Amino acid sequence: MRLVVSSLLIGHGFKTSGIVLVALGVAATVFGLLPGAKFFTHYPTLHGIVKKPIPSWSGRLWFAAGGALLMYWGLSH
C-alpha cells in the first residue's frame, strides 16, 4: 500500500508550480556555493556509522547540479 501511495505522489498526480521549482533550485545553488560550507557523508563501518567530510568542491558540485536540474524542470514544464 505504501508503494502505491508513494508512486501516486511522485507520478503524474503530483504537480508543482514552475516558479516553486526555480526558487528551490536557486536556493539549493546559493546554499551550496556559500563560503565556508562543510559537506559530510556517512560511511558504515564495523564500529557503526562514521560521519566523514568530503571535499568542498564535490559538495558544491552536487548542490549546483541539483539546483540546475530543479531550475531546468521548472522552466521546461
Residue pairs with C-beta under 8 A, 6 or more apart in sequence:
8 14
18 73
18 74
18 75
18 77
19 74
20 74
21 70
21 71
21 73
21 74
21 77
22 70
22 71
22 74
22 75
23 74
24 67
24 70
24 74
25 66
25 67
25 68
25 69
25 70
25 71
25 72
25 73
25 74
26 67
26 71
27 67
28 63
28 66
28 67
28 70
29 63
29 64
29 67
29 68
29 71
30 67
31 37
31 63
32 59
32 60
32 62
32 63
32 64
32 66
32 67
33 60
33 63
33 64
37 56
37 59
37 60
38 53
38 56
38 59
39 53
39 54
39 55
39 56
39 58
39 59
39 60
39 62
40 51
40 52
40 53
40 54
41 51
41 52
41 54
42 49
42 50
42 51
42 52
43 49
43 50
43 51
43 52
44 50
